[in-house]
Amino acid sequence: MKISDIFSAVFQEALRLLADLIRFVVQPRSYFVALEAEDNLKLVRRFVFYWVMFEIVSYSILKAAFHSSKSFDQFAFLGIAMMDFVLALLLLPAFTLTALVMRKSFPLRTSMCYVLTFKVVYAIVPLLFYAFFLMTENYSLAILRAIVVFIFLLGNVLLFPILFATGVRKRIFAVLATLGGVALTIAVIVLEIRSESDPLAWNL
């Protein structure tokens, strides 16, 4: 096989994966039906590609926002990228709980695919508002960014149960299950922070 054929195949696969992100926005159910047919190895390759592309775009946006500022450290960005990945998984337990309640096949896998896809597709929007604020120092943009971040978080929490549950009652129940899982996750994190900062916090 020629090198040109290899590059052509890789390029076509990259275009297909990027087109799937558009399908997630337009027809999210169809997107997840397609993912269910993929084996685990293909899923790993898919999301490695998505995450690398997301971090490249994020890096480019922030680099442009900081211009040539020395305060922008490439090595620090790598640490932020790793932390960004960990933070994206914070809601994974809540979504997995909801998937179990809805009796989804492979609840953890479904939840992981949702969390990573939503992050890659929609997290660019609040990042752009942050970059515009850095470039203009217009505090109205900072307020807009806060609103966009709130919408991003709310949409992240609500879309999952609405997407996978069918019928009004099931969707309401799924939303409540998700909100309960999110509340439980936040409570565990808060208690863990308190216990780390104050060993006597558990006695309060």
C-alpha positions in Angstrom: 0.0 0.0 0.0 1.3 3.4 -0.9 1.9 6.1 1.7 -0.5 8.4 -0.2 -3.2 5.7 0.2 -2.5 5.5 3.9 -2.8 9.3 4.3 -5.9 9.3 2.2 -7.5 6.6 4.4 -6.6 8.4 7.6 -7.9 11.7 6.2 -11.2 10.2 5.2 -11.5 8.5 8.6 -10.9 11.9 10.4 -13.5 13.5 8.2 -16.0 10.8 9.1 -15.3 11.2 12.8 -15.7 15.0 12.6 -19.0 14.5 10.6 -20.2 12.4 13.5 -19.8 15.3 15.9 -22.2 17.3 13.6 -24.6 14.4 13.8 -24.4 14.5 17.6 -25.6 18.1 17.5 -28.3 17.6 14.8 -29.4 14.0 15.5 -27.9 12.9 18.9 -29.9 9.7 19.1 -28.6 8.5 15.7 -25.1 9.3 16.8 -25.4 7.0 19.9 -27.0 4.3 17.9 -23.9 4.3 15.6 -21.6 4.2 18.6 -23.4 1.1 20.0 -22.3 -0.8 16.9 -18.6 0.0 17.4 -16.3 -2.2 19.4 -14.3 -0.9 22.4 -11.1 -0.5 20.4 -12.7 1.7 17.8 -14.4 3.8 20.5 -11.0 4.3 22.2 -9.5 5.5 18.9 -12.5 7.7 18.3 -12.3 9.5 21.6 -8.5 9.8 21.6 -8.9 11.6 18.3 -11.7 13.8 19.6 -9.8 14.7 22.7 -6.5 15.5 20.9 -8.4 17.7 18.4 -10.2 19.4 21.3 -7.0 20.2 23.1 -5.3 21.5 19.9 -8.3 23.8 19.3 -8.3 24.9 22.9 -4.5 25.6 22.9 -4.8 27.6 19.7 -7.7 29.7 21.1 -5.8 30.4 24.4 -2.5 31.1 22.6 -4.2 33.7 20.4 -5.9 35.2 23.4 -2.7 35.5 25.4 -0.8 36.7 22.2 2.9 36.5 23.0 2.4 36.8 26.8 5.0 34.9 28.8 2.3 34.0 31.3 1.0 31.4 28.8 3.1 28.3 29.6 2.8 25.4 27.2 3.8 22.9 29.9 1.2 24.3 32.3 -1.4 23.8 29.5 -0.6 20.1 29.4 -1.4 19.9 33.1 -4.6 21.8 32.5 -5.5 19.5 29.7 -5.1 16.5 32.0 -7.2 18.2 34.7 -9.7 19.1 32.1 -10.1 15.4 31.2 -10.6 14.5 34.9 -13.1 17.3 35.5 -15.1 16.1 32.4 -15.6 12.8 34.2 -17.0 14.2 37.4 -20.6 13.7 36.3 -19.9 10.2 35.0 -21.3 8.5 38.2 -24.5 10.4 38.0 -25.0 9.6 34.3 -24.1 5.9 34.9 -26.7 5.8 37.7 -29.3 7.3 35.3 -28.4 4.8 32.6 -28.8 1.9 35.1 -32.2 3.3 36.1 -33.2 3.4 32.5 -31.8 -0.2 32.0 -29.5 0.9 29.2 -27.1 -1.7 27.9 -23.5 -1.0 28.9 -24.4 2.0 31.2 -20.8 3.0 31.9 -19.8 2.9 28.3 -22.9 4.9 27.2 -22.2 7.5 30.0 -18.5 7.8 29.1 -19.3 8.4 25.4 -21.9 11.0 26.3 -19.7 12.9 28.7 -16.7 13.1 26.4 -18.7 13.9 23.3 -20.7 16.7 25.0 -17.4 18.2 26.4 -15.6 18.1 23.0 -18.6 19.6 21.1 -19.9 22.3 23.5 -17.0 23.3 25.8 -15.4 25.3 23.0 -18.2 27.9 23.3 -17.5 29.1 26.9 -13.8 28.9 26.0 -14.3 31.4 23.2 -16.1 33.8 25.5 -13.2 33.6 27.9 -10.7 34.2 25.1 -12.7 37.2 23.8 -12.7 38.6 27.4 -8.9 38.2 27.6 -8.4 40.0 24.3 -10.8 42.9 25.0 -11.0 43.0 28.8 -14.7 43.8 28.3 -16.3 42.6 31.5 -19.7 42.3 29.8 -18.1 39.3 28.0 -17.1 37.9 31.4 -20.8 38.0 32.5 -21.9 36.4 29.2 -19.3 33.7 29.7 -20.7 33.0 33.2 -24.2 32.7 31.6 -22.8 30.4 28.9 -21.0 28.2 31.4 -24.3 27.9 33.4 -26.2 26.9 30.2 -23.4 24.5 29.3 -23.6 22.7 32.7 -27.4 22.7 32.8 -27.5 21.3 29.2 -25.0 18.7 30.1 -27.1 17.5 33.0 -30.5 17.6 31.3 -29.7 16.3 27.8 -28.6 12.9 28.9 -31.8 11.8 30.6 -34.0 13.5 27.9 -31.9 11.8 25.2 -32.1 8.3 26.4 -35.5 8.1 28.1 -38.7 7.8 26.1 -42.1 9.2 27.2 -42.8 12.1 29.5 -42.9 10.1 32.7 -39.7 8.3 32.0 -38.0 11.5 31.1 -39.1 13.2 34.3 -38.0 10.2 36.3 -34.6 10.1 34.5 -34.1 13.8 35.0 -34.8 13.5 38.7 -32.4 10.5 38.9 -29.7 12.5 37.2 -30.2 15.5 39.4 -30.0 13.2 42.4 -26.8 11.6 41.2 -25.3 15.1 40.6 -26.3 16.2 44.1 -24.8 13.0 45.6 -21.6 13.6 43.6 -21.3 17.2 44.7 -22.0 16.2 48.3 -19.2 13.5 48.2 -16.7 16.0 46.7 -17.6 18.7 49.3 -17.2 16.2 52.2 -13.9 15.0 50.8 -12.6 18.6 50.5 -13.8 19.3 54.1 -12.2 16.2 55.4 -8.9 17.0 53.7 -8.9 20.6 54.9 -10.1 19.8 58.5 -9.7 16.2 59.9 -12.4 17.1 62.5 -14.9 18.0 59.7 -16.5 14.5 59.9 -17.5 15.2 63.5 -19.2 18.5 62.7 
